[in-house]
Amino acid sequence: MTFSTLLPADPSAPAPALSSPALSSPAGASPAGSRLALAGDLLALLRTTTTEPRPDEQLEALTLAVAADLPVLLWGEPGIGKTAALTQLAASLDLPLTTVIASVHEPTDFSGLPVVGDDPEVLGVPMAPPQWAVELVRAGRGLLFLDELSTATPAVQAALLRVVLERRVGSLQLPPGVRIVAAANPRASAADGWELSPPLANRFVHLYWVHDREVVVRGLGGVWPRAELPRLAPERLTEAVAFARRAVCGFLEARPTLIHRLPTSETRRGGAWPSPRSWEAALTLLAFGTAAGVSREVLALLVRGAVGDGPGLELLAHLDRMDLPDPETLLADPAAAELPERGDLRQAALEAVVAAVGARPERARWEAGWAVLVRALETGAADLLVAPATALAALRRDDWEVPEAVERLTSVVGLARRADRSVERAAAAAGSRRTVAGR
């Protein structure tokens, strides 16, 4: 096509001849049909994209939950790319995609339509499943995508309970190779939306889908991130299950009130909240994440999506404490003490050492505590020592001599305290200036 063919046609000029074979109409085809064929070719080029391996925490969390065979619910504003992500996920995993718009179906489309047979008194009345469920069973595997879940009526949501949890549609049992993912818009941005019922919400792992600028720009350029199932390390499976059970059970023993806590507000009941069912999902996700070696950020998305933000963050903090070194081991050999690199974990380990000395205060243990603090000074930041050093000093008995290790810490602690006081004085002076200026 030449540039002149893109210009408006001159009504007085004769029509140009179609000399290019690509622009010539097929035998028996009208000019309009040929132009539509060219438009189809252009659309095909626009829709042709490729994928690439690219770190994407949202996609990694989604694929891990799918691998764990847990129902997932993607929350996001309209147009954010939830449907596109599910389409690409099905293609990457080579799973047939079955999309069911929940809001345009009746409850019988999920619970089954009663069909009276020849002898209902003997055979009963079977609940006939819809066509899409029959096709899933025939395929033996697939990705069932329940879209627009937040616009489904309460009656439809009730009918979906068995589909999501038991994988039953009418009298039909979906095969183990079928995975379930749903999508919903927040009620405020949904067309005639409803809050999710608590029983249905508690069956899902909730992931909140947001757009990533770089992913969107690169994707519109024709390259999207590739969804891949997590690579589970075979030698870590047993260890991962034991770790997940120890972590969740230990946490719930310490926080029994979080075993089941139904939120008070209707909106929060439609999201993730803790129950024995959702804790089981969190345990499963923790085992899969450990076996796959996922990042803490991905694990946080999954755990919070299963039991809610508050309980999920508490469980993650509990996992950190599980990784802390034993304070008695540190006190037994301070010179070889291995302290965490991360600042908050290092300070927690030092505070545990001080607490252990306080629980059994003896001079040798008190001196070993100071040796651990010196070891911390040699291997990390000094500002983390102020609080534990102050607490350890308060444990001194009158007949205990001050060890030489304290001298190595005196200047550091004093300098840190002077710095803190300087910051406080600067903040107070700034506040006074703002007060004067406001007058």
LUMZA-899593 format. One record per residue: x, y, z of N, C-alpha, C, O, CB in turn; residue in three letters. Coordinates in steps of 0.05 Angstrom, whole numbers, plus 5000, padded with zeros to 4 digits. Glycine has a CB too. Example, Ala and Ser with C-alpha at 12.3 -4.5 7.8 and 13.67 -1.06 7.14 Angstrom:
<nodes>
526448865156524649105156526449345156528549345169522649115181Ala 525749555142527349795143525850015157526850235161528249885114Ser 
</nodes>
This chain:
<nodes>
501749765000500050005000501850255000503650275016498150005025Met 501250434982502850684980501550894998499350865008502950784951Thr 503151115002502151325019499651455008497951545023504351535023Phe 499451464981497151594969494551454975492451574975497551624939Ser 494651194979492151054985491051115012488751065018492650754983Thr 492751245029491751325056490451595056489251675076494051325076Leu 490751745033489552015031486651995023485851805010491052185011Leu 484952195031482152195022482052184992483552314978480752445033Pro 480152034982479851994953478652244940476952384952478051754947Ala 479552314916478452534901476052424885476352254868480652654882Asp 473652534890471252434877471452454846470252284832468852574886Pro 472852644836473052684807475052504794475052474769473652974801Ser 476852394809478952224798477951944794476251844809481452224816Ala 479051804773478251524769479351354791481451414803479251424742Pro 477951134797478850944818481450824810481850744787476750734823Ala 483350804829485950684823485650384818483950254830488050734845Pro 487450274802487349984797488749844819490749944830488749924770Ala 487649604826488849434847490949254834490249044823486749264863Leu 493449344835495549194822496848994840497948794831497649374811Ser 496749044867498048864885496348624891493948654895498749004912Ser 497448374890495848134895494648144923492448044928497447884892Pro 496048264942495048264970492548434972490948394990497148364989Ala 492348634954490048814956487848734936485648864936490849094950Leu 488248544920486248464901484148294914484748134932487548304878Ser 481748324906479548174918479647884908480147844884476848294911Ser 479247684925479147414916476847374896474947534895478847214939Pro 477047164880474947114861472247084875471946924893475546854844Ala 470347234866467647224878467347384903465147394914466946944883Gly 469447514913469247664938468847964932469848064912471747634955Ala 467248094948466648374944468948544955470548444971464048454958Ser 469248794945471348964956471149004986473149015000471249234943Pro 468649024997468249055025469348805040470548835062465349095032Ala 468848565029469848325041472848315042474048225061468748085027Gly 474148415020477048425020478148605041480148545053478048504992Ser 476848835045477749025065477448915093479148955110476249295062Arg 475248765097474948645123477048425128478048395151472148515126Leu 477848285107479948085110482548225117484048115134480247925084Ala 483148455105485548595112485448705141487448695155486048835093Leu 483048785149482748875177483248645196484348675217479948995181Ala 482248405188482848175204485748105206486748035228481347935193Gly 487248145184490148105185491448295204493248225219491248125157Asp 490548545203491748745221491148685250492848705267490749025214Leu 488648595256487948525283489548285293490348265316484948465285Leu 490048095275491647855282494447945290495647835308491747655259Ala 495548135275498248225282498248375309500148335324499348415260Leu 496248525314496048665340495748475363496748525385493748865340Leu 494448245359493948055380496247855383496147685401491347915375Arg 498147865365500447675367502447785387503747985382501747635339Thr 502747645409504647725430506347485438505747255431503147835455Thr 508547535452510247325462510447365493509447555504513047335449Thr 511747165506512147185534515047155541516647055524510446965549Thr 515747225565518547205574518547155604516747235618520147465567Glu 520547005613520846975642521447245655523447365648522946765650Pro 519847325674520247585687519147565716517047465720518747805671Arg 520747665735519747655763517147815766517048055758521847775782Pro 515147685776512547815780511247685805510347455804510647785755Asp 511247825827510347715853507447625851506747415862510847905875Glu 505747795839502947725837502547465821501147285830501347955823Gln 503847445798503547205782504746965795503646745793504947255754Leu 506946995809508146775824506346675846506046435850510946855835Glu 505046865861503246785882500846635870499846435881502247025898Ala 499846735847497546605834498146315825496646135831496546775810Leu 500446285812501146015802501745825825501145585822503646035784Thr 502845925847503345745870500745655882500445415889505145875890Leu 498745835885496145755896494745565877493345385886494446005901Ala 495045605851493845415832495145145834493744945833494045525803Val 497745135837499144885840498344745866498144495866502244925840Ala 497744895887496844785912493844695911492844605931497244985934Ala 492544735889489744655885487944795905486044675916489544355888Asp 488445055909486745215926485145415908486345535890488345365948Leu 482645455913481145655898482245935903482746005926478145645905Pro 482546085882483746355884481646555874480246515855486346375868Val 481546785888479747005880481447255876482747355894477547055901Leu 481447345851482947595844481147835847479047855834484147575815Leu 481948015864480448265868481948485852484448495853480248345898Trp 480448655839481748875825479749055811477448965806483748775804Gly 480449295806478749485792478249395764479749245752479949775793Glu 476049485752475449415724477749495705478849715708472849535714Pro 478349325686480449385666483249355676485149425662480049665658Gly 483649245700486349225711487948995699490448985701486249185741Ile 486548805685487948585672487548315685489148135680490848645671Gly 485448275701485048025714484347805694485547585695482748045735Lys 482547865676481747665656484047595637484547365631479347765639Thr 485547805629487847745612489947575626491247405614489148015603Ala 490347625652492247465668491347175669493046995666492547575696Ala 488747125672487746845673487946715646488546475644484846845683Leu 487446865625487646745598490546665592491046455582486746945577Thr 492446845599495246785595496146555613497846395605496947035600Gln 495046545638495846325656494946055644496545865645494546375683Leu 492546045634491545785623493245705599493845465596488645815614Ala 493945895582495545835559498345735567499445545556495846075540Ala 499545875587502245795596502345525609504245375605503346005616Ser 500145455623500045195637498844975619498544745627498445215662Leu 498145055594496944865575494344735587493944495585498944645568Asp 492644905599490144815610487844935594487845175588489844895640Leu 485844785586483544895573482145095592481645035615481544675564Pro 481445325582480145535598477145525594476145545571481345815591Leu 475645505616472745515615471845755631472245755656471445245626Thr 470745955618469946195631466946185636465346145618470746445615Thr 466146235661463346245668462846505682463946565703462545995687Val 461146675670460346935682458246875703455946825697459347135661Ile 459046885729457246805750454746965751452546865758458646815777Ala 454947225745452647405748450447365728448147455733453547695747Ser 450947225706448847185686447746895687446246815669449947235658Val 448346755709447346475712445346465735445246635753449646285717His 443746255734441746195755443046005774444945865768439146085743Glu 441945985799443045795818443045505808444845355814441445805843Pro 441045425791440945155781443245095761443844865756438245105768Thr 444445305751446745265733449145155748451045055736447445525719Asp 449145185774451345085791450444855809452044665813452545305807Phe 448044865819447044645836445844415820445444205831445044755856Ser 445244465794444144255778441144295774439744395792444743985789Gly 440144215751437344235745436043965749436843775736436844335715Leu 433943955766432743685771431343585746429843725732430643715793Pro 431943325740430843195716429442945726430642765738433043125695Val 426842925721425242705731425542475711425142495687422242785733Val 426442245721426842005705424341825704422141915711429141845715Gly 424841575696422541385693421441305720419041265722423441145678Asp 423141265740422241165766423441325788425241235801422940865769Asp 422441575793423641755812423541645841425241705857422342025811Pro 421441475847421241375874423541185881424341155904418541235878Glu 424541045860426740855864429440975858431340955873426340605847Val 429641115836432141225826432641505837434941605835432241225796Leu 430641645847430941915855430842105832430342025809433541945870Gly 431342365838431342565817434242675814435142825831429342795824Val 435642605793438342705789438442995783436543105772439742545767Pro 440643125791441043415785442943435761445343385763442243565810Met 441743505738443243505713445243745713444443965719441343525689Ala 447843695707449743915706449644065680448543955660452643795710Pro 450644305679450744465654452844355635454444185642451244765660Pro 452744455611454544355590457444405596459144235591453844485563Gln 458144635607460944705612462144505633464544445630461144985622Trp 460544415652461644225671462043955658464043825664459644195695Ala 460243875641460543615626463143625609464543425608458143555609Val 463643845596466043875579468543865596470543755587465844125563Glu 468543985620470843975638471443685646473743595646470444145662Leu 469343535653469743255661470743095637472442925641467043135671Val 469743155614470643005590473543065584475042875577468943075565Arg 474443315588477243385584479043265605481443215600477543685582Ala 478043235630479543125652481343335666482543265686481342915642Gly 481543565655483143775667482244045656480744055636486243735662Arg 483044265668482344525658482444735679482844675703479644515645Gly 482144985671482045215689479245325688478445445668484245425682Leu 477745295710475045405711475245695722476045735745473145235730Leu 474445885706474646165712471846275718470246305699476046325690Phe 471246335743468746445751469046755752470146865771467846335779Leu 468146885731468547175729466147325741463947215743468947255700Asp 466647575748464547765758463147645782460747645784462547825736Glu 464747535801463547405824462047595842460047525855465647255840Leu 462947845844461748035862459148145852457748295866463648265868Ser 458348075827455748165817453747925817451547955807455948275789Thr 454547695827452747475830450947515854451847605875454347205833Ala 448447445851446447475872447147285895448547095892443647425862Thr 446047345919446547155942445646875936446946685945445147255966Pro 443546835921442646565914444646415897445146175901439946575900Ala 445846555878447946435861450446385878451746175874448546625837Val 451146565895453446525912453046275930454946115934453946765930Gln 450646235940450045995956450445735939451445535949447246005968Ala 449545755914449845515896452745455890453445235883448245555871Ala 454445665891457245625884458845495907461145425902458445895877Leu 457745475931459245375953460345095948462745045953457545375978Leu 458644915938459544645933461444635909463244465908457144455928Arg 461044815890462844815867465644885875467644755867461845015845Val 465945085892468545185900469944995919472344945916468345465912Val 468544895938469844725959469944435952472044305954468444765985Leu 467644325943467444035938467843965909468043725902464843925948Glu 468044165891468344115863466043955851466443785833471043975857Arg 463643995861461243855851459444055837458844275848459743715874Arg 458543985813456544145798454143965793454243785776457844255771Val 452044015808449743835807450643565817451743545839448743805778Gly 450143345802450943075810453643005799454542775801448942875802Ser 455043195787457543145773459943225790459943445801457643285746Leu 461943055792464443115807466543205787467343055769465342865824Gln 467543445791469743545773472243385779472843315802470143845777Leu 473843325759476243165763478443315778478343565778477343065736Pro 480343175789482543315804484243495787485543685798484343105817Pro 484243455761485843625744484643895738485844055723486243485718Gly 482343965750481044225746481844415769481644335792477944195745Val 482744645762483344855781481245075779480145125757486244965777Arg 480745215801478645415802479845685809481145715830476345345822Ile 479345885792480246165797477846345791476446305771482746245780Val 477346535809475146725805476247005804478547055812473046695828Ala 474547185795475347475794472947635803470647565798476347555766Ala 473547865815471348035825472348325827474748375830470347945853Ala 470548505823471048785828470048865855468048755865469748965806Asn 471349055869470349155894467449255890466749355868472049375905Pro 465849235911462949305908462549585897460749635882461549265934Arg 464249765905463950045897464250085867463150265855465850225912Ala 465849905854466349935826465149715809465649685786469349945820Ser 463449545822462149325808459349425798458049585811461849075826Ala 458549315776455849385765453749235781453548995779455649305735Ala 452249385797450149265814451349045831450448825832447849155797Asp 453549115846455048915860453948845887452248995899457849015864Gly 454848615897454048505923456648445938458748385927452248255920Trp 456448455965458648355981458648055980456547935978458548456010Glu 461047935980461147645981460147536007460647656028464047545975Leu 458647316007457747196032460147086047462046986034455646976026Ser 460147096073462446986089463046696083465446636080461847016118Pro 461146516080461846236073463346206047465146046045459446066073Pro 462546366027463846346001466646476002468546375991462146475979Leu 466746716015469346856017471446686031473746696024469047126031Ala 470646536052472446386067473546136053475346006063471246296093Asn 472546076029473445856014475645925994476845755982471145725998Arg 476246195992478146285972480746385985480846456009476946505955Phe 482946385969485346535975485046795960484946795935487946375967Val 485047015974484447275962487047415954488747465971482847455981His 487347475928489647625918488647885906486747885890491247455897Leu 489948105913489048365904490848445880493248495883489248585927Tyr 489648465857491048505832491448795826489448945825489548365808Trp 493848885823494449155816496349155792497748965787495749315840Val 496349375777497949385753500849465760501249635778496749565732His 502649355745505449435747506149595721505749495699507349185750Asp 507149835725507650005702509449875681508849885657508850275711Arg 511649755690513549635671512349395657512749355633516049555685Glu 510749235671509449005659507449095638507348975616508048835680Val 505849305644503849395625505249505600504449445577502049605638Val 507249675604508549805581509849585563509649595539510650005590Val 511349405576512649195560510549005547510948915525514549035578Arg 508348955561506348785550504948915526504448775506504248715571Gly 504349175527503249305504505149315481504349345458502349585512Leu 507749295487509749265466509948995454511448945435512349355477Gly 508448805465508248535454509548315470509648085461509448545428Gly 510548375494511948175510510748185539511148375553514948215510Val 509447965547508247945573509847755590511147575579505247865571Trp 509647775617511047575634509847305631507347275628511047665663Pro 511447095633510446825630509746705657511346725676512546655616Arg 507446585659506646445683507746165683507446015664503546435686Ala 509146095704510345825706509745705733509745845754513445845702Glu 509145455734508645315759511245315776513445305765507645025754Leu 510945325802513345335819514945075817513844855813512545385849Pro 517545105819519344865818519744765847521244885862522044935805Arg 518444555853518644435880521144265882521644095864516044275887Leu 522644295903525044135907524243865919523243865942527144285925Ala 524643645906523743385917524943325944523643205961524543165898Pro 527443405949528643335974527643505997528343456021531643375972Glu 526043715991525043896013522143846020521043986037525444186004Arg 520843656007517943626011517243556040515543686052516843415992Leu 518543356050518043266078518643486098517143546116519543016085Thr 520943616094521743836111519844066110519244186130524543926104Glu 518844126086516944346082514344296097513244486109516444396052Ala 513344056095510843986109511244006140509544116154509843706102Val 513443896149513943916178514244196188513244266209516443756185Ala 515644366172515944646180513344796180512744946199517944786160Phe 511644746160509044886158507244806182505944976194507644826132Ala 507244556188505544466211506544576237505044666254505444156212Arg 509244576241510344676265509844976268509245076290513344626266Arg 510045116246509645406247506745486253506245636271510445536220Ala 504845366238502045446242501045346269499645496283500245326219Val 501645096276500644986302501945136325500545196345501344686304Cys 504545196324505745356345504645626348504245736370508745376340Gly 504045756325502846026326500046016338499446186355502746146298Phe 498345826330495645816340495545726370493645796384493945626324Leu 497545586379497745526408498145776424497145806446499945316413Glu 499845956413500346206426498146416423497746586440502946326416Ala 496646396400494446586394491846436388490946446366495246776370Arg 490746296408488346136403485946296395484146186382487645976427Pro 485846546401483546716394483346766364481346856354483546976409Thr 485546706350485546746321484846496305484746506280488346846312Leu 484246286319483446036304480946086288480746006265482945806324Ile 479046226299476546306285475746576294475046626317474246096290His 475746766275474947036282473447156258474647236239477447216289Arg 470747156260469147266239469047576241468347676262466247156241Leu 469847716220469848006222467048126228465047996222470948126196Pro 467048356240464548476248463248626225460748646223464948666271Thr 464748736206463648896184463048716160464348516156465549116176Ser 460948786146460048626123462248616101462648416089457448736111Glu 463548846097465648856076467948676082468948526065466649146073Thr 468848676107471148506114470348206115472148036111472248586142Arg 467848146120467047876119467147766090467347516086464147846129Arg 467047936071467247856043470147826033470547776009465848046025Gly 472047846051474847816044476047576059474647386065476448066050Gly 478647586064480047376078479847416108480247636118483047366069Ala 479147196122479047206151479746936162479346736148476247306161Trp 480646916188481646666198479446476207477546556220483446726221Pro 479746226199477946006208479645756205481745756192475345996191Ser 478745536217480245286213480645216184482745116176478845056227Pro 478645276167478945226138481145396126482845296111476345266124Arg 481145656132483145836120485945786132487945836118482346126123Ser 486145696157488745636168489845386155492245366151488545586199Trp 488145196147489044966132490145056105492144946096486744766128Glu 488845246092489845356067492545496071494345466055487845556055Ala 492745646093495345786099497545576103499845616094495045966123Ala 496945366117498945156122499845026095502244986091497844936140Leu 497844976078498544866051500345056035502244976023495944806035Thr 499645316035501145506020503945536032505945576017499745776020Leu 504145526058506745546071508545306064510945336059506445566102Leu 507345066063508844836055509744856025512144796019507244576059Ala 507944936008508744965979510845185976512745145961506245035963Phe 510445415990512345625987515145555997517145635986511345876002Gly 515245396019517845306030519145116011521545136006517445176057Thr 517544926000518744725981519644855955521544765942516644505975Ala 518345075947519045215923521145435927522345535908516645335910Ala 521645505952523645715958522745985949524446135939526245645946Gly 520146055952519246315942520246535961521146485984516146325940Val 520046785952520947015968518947065991516646975990521247265951Ser 519847216010518147296032515747456023513547436033519747446053Arg 516147626002513947785992511747615980509347675985515047985971Glu 512447415965510447235953509047085976506547055975511747035933Val 510546985995509346836017507447016033505346926042511546726036Leu 508147276036506347456050503747506035501647516048507847726054Ala 503847526009501447555993499547315997497147346000502047585963Leu 500747075998499046836000497946796028495546746031500746595993Leu 499546836048498646796076496546996083494446926095501046806096Val 497047246076495047456082492547416066490347486075496247736076Arg 492847306041490447246025488847026035486446996028491347195997Gly 489946856052488546626063487046696089484746636093490346396068Ala 488446826108487346876135486947166141486047236163489146756155Val 487547346123487247636128489847776135491847646142485247676150Gly 489748036134492248196138493348166166495748096170491648486133Asp 491648216187492648206214493747936222496147916229490448286233Gly 492147716221493247456228495547366210497347236219491047246227Pro 495447446184497547366166500247496174502347366174496847436138Gly 500147756181502647886189503647776215506147756219502148196191Leu 501847706233502847586258504147316253506147246266500447546278Glu 503047156235504246896229507046946216508846796222502446736209Leu 507247136199509947196187511947276208514247206206509647416165Leu 511047436227512847516249513647266265515947246275511547726267Ala 511747086269512346836283514446676268516146546280509746676287His 514246666241516246526225519046646229521046496230515446536195Leu 519146906231521747036236522846956263525246896265521447346235Asp 521146946283522146866310523046576310524846496325519946906331Arg 521846406293522646126292525546106281526945916288520745966274Met 526346296265529046286253531146406271533546406265529046426227Asp 530346526294532246646312533946436326533046216332530846826333Leu 536446506331538246316345537346276374536146456386541146406344Pro 537946046385537245986413538946166431541446156429537645686419Asp 537746326448539346496466541246346484543446446490537546676483Pro 540546106492542345946509544845866493547045846505540945696520Glu 544445806467546745736451548645976448551045946448545845646423Thr 547546216445549146456443550646506469553046586469547446706436Leu 549346466492550646516518552846306523554746366537548546516540Leu 552446066513554445846518557045906503559145826513553345586509Ala 556946036480559446086465559146356451558746366426560045856444Asp 559446576465559046846454560946906431560247046412559347056475Pro 563446806432565446876412564646766384565446876364568146766420Ala 563146546384562346426359559446476352558246346334562746116360Ala 558246676365555346726362554846816333556146996322554446946381Ala 552846686320551946766293549246906296547246786303551646516275Glu 549347166291546947336295545747396268547147406248547647596309Leu 543047436267541747496241542847756229543647936243538647526245Pro 542747766202543748006188541648226189542248456192544447936159Glu 539048156186536948356185536748496212536748366233534248226178Arg 536448756212536548916236534448846257535148816280536249196230Gly 531948816248529848756268530148476280529548446304527048776255Asp 531148286264531548016275534048016293534047876314531947816252Leu 536048166287538448186304537648296331538548196352540648356291Arg 536048516331535348636356533548446372533848426397533848896351Gln 531748296359530148106373531847886386531247796408528047976354Ala 533947796372535747596383537247696408537447556427537747506362Ala 538147946407539548066430537548106453538348056476540748336422Leu 535148186447533148216469532547936481532047916505530648346458Glu 532547726465532047456476534347376494533847236514531747256453Ala 536847456487539147396504538847526532539247406552541747476491Val 538047786531537647926556535447806572535647776597537048226551Val 533247726559531047596573531847326586530947266607528647556554Ala 533547176571534546926582536246966607536046816627536146776561Ala 537947176607539547246630537747326653538147246676541647466624Val 535647486647533847576668532247346680531547356704531947776657Gly 531647136664530146906674531846746694530746616712529246736651Ala 534446736690536246586708538746766713540846706701537046306696Arg 538546966729540747156733543047036749542846986773539747416746Pro 545246996735547746896748550047066737549847166715548246596743Glu 552047096753554247276744555547186718556047346700556347286766Arg 556046916716557246816691555446866667556446936645557846516694Ala 552846826670551046876648550847166641550647246618548246756655Arg 550947336662550847626658553247716642553047886623550647786685Trp 555647616649558047686635557947576606558947706588560547586649Glu 556847336602556647226576554747396558555147426534555546936577Ala 552747516571550947696557552447936545551948016523548647786575Gly 554248046561555848276552557648186529558148336510557448396574Trp 558647936530560347836509558847806483559847856461561647576517Ala 556247726485554547706461554147986449554148016424551847576468Val 553748186466553448456456555948556442555848696422552648646478Leu 558248486453560748566439560948426412561848546393563248486457Val 560148176411560148036386558348166366558948186342559347736390Arg 556048266375554148416358555348676348554948756325551548466373Ala 556948806365558349056357560348996335560649166317559649186382Leu 561748776337563748706317562648626290563948646270565548486328Glu 560148536290559048426265556648586254555448506234558148146270Thr 555848806267553548956258553349236267555349346277551048806266Gly 551049366263550749646270550649676300549449516315548149756257Ala 551849896310552049946338549450056350548950026374554250146344Ala 547750186334545350316345543350116355541550186371544050486324Asp 543649856347541749656357542449566385540849416397541749416339Leu 544749656396545649556422544649716446544849636469548649546423Leu 543449956440542750136462540750016481541149996505541750406451Val 538549916470536349806487537249556501536849536526533949746470Ala 538449356487539249116502541449166523541449046544540148896483Pro 543349356517545449416536544249546561545149486583547549596523Ala 542349726557541149856580539649656597539749656622539150076571Thr 538149466584536649266599538549076613538048986636534849116580Ala 540748996600542648816613544048946637544548816657544748716593Leu 544649206634545949346657544049356681545049346704546649626648Ala 541449366676539549386699539449126714538349116736536849456688Ala 540448906703540448646716542748596735542848396749540348416696Leu 544648786737547048756753546348746783544748906793549048976747Arg 547648556796547548546826549748706838551848756825547648246835Arg 549448796863551348966875554148846878556148986876550449056903Asp 554248586881556848456885558148356859560148216859556548216904Asp 556948426836558148356810559848576800559048806797555848286790Trp 562348506794564148706782563448746752562548566739567148616785Glu 563948996743563449056715565548926698567948976702563349366711Val 564748766678566748626661568048826641567049046636565448406645Pro 570448746631571848916613570248966587570549166574574548796606Glu 568448776580566948806555565249056555564649176534565148556551Ala 564449146580562649376581564149626571562949796559561749416610Val 566749636576568349876568568249906537568250126527571249846577Glu 568149686522568049696493565349806484565149906461568549426481Arg 563349776500560649866492559950136503558050266493558649666502Leu 561450236523560650486536560650716516558650876515562650556558Thr 562750746500562850976481560650956460559551156452565650986468Ser 560150706451558150676430555350736440553850886427558250386419Val 554750636463552050686475551750976481549651096476551650516500Val 553851096493553651376499553351546475551751736475556151466514Gly 554851486453554651636428551751606417550651806407556651546408Leu 550651376418547951326407545951486423544051606412547251036407Ala 546251486449544451646466544651946460542552076459544951586496Arg 547152036457547452326451546152396424544952606421550452406451Arg 546452206405545152256379542152266381540852426368546052036359Ala 541052086397538152076401537252346414535252456406537351836418Asp 538752436434537952686447538252926428536653106429539752736472Arg 540252916410540553126390538153136372537053346365543153096374Ser 537252896363534852886346532452996360530853146348534452596336Val 532152916385529753006401529853306404527753446401529752876428Glu 532253416410532453716413531853856386530554056386535253796423Arg 532853736364532353866338529353856331528254046320533953716315Ala 528053626337525153606332523653806349521753926340524253326337Ala 524453836374523054016392523454306383521554466383524053996421Ala 525854376374526354646364524654696339523654916335529354686358Ala 524554506321522854536297519954576304518554736292523254296278Ala 519054426324516254456332515754726344513554846339515554246352Gly 517654836359517355106370517255316348515655506350519655166390Ser 518955286328518955476306516255476291515155686284521255426286Arg 515155236287512555216273510355346290508455476279511854926268Arg 510555316317508555436335508655736333506555876331508955346364Thr 511155846333511456136332510456246305509156446304514456216336Val 511156096284510356186257507256176254506056346240511656006236Ala 505955986268503055966266501756196280499456266273502155706278Gly 503056306300501856546313502056786296501157006304503256596339Arg 
</nodes>
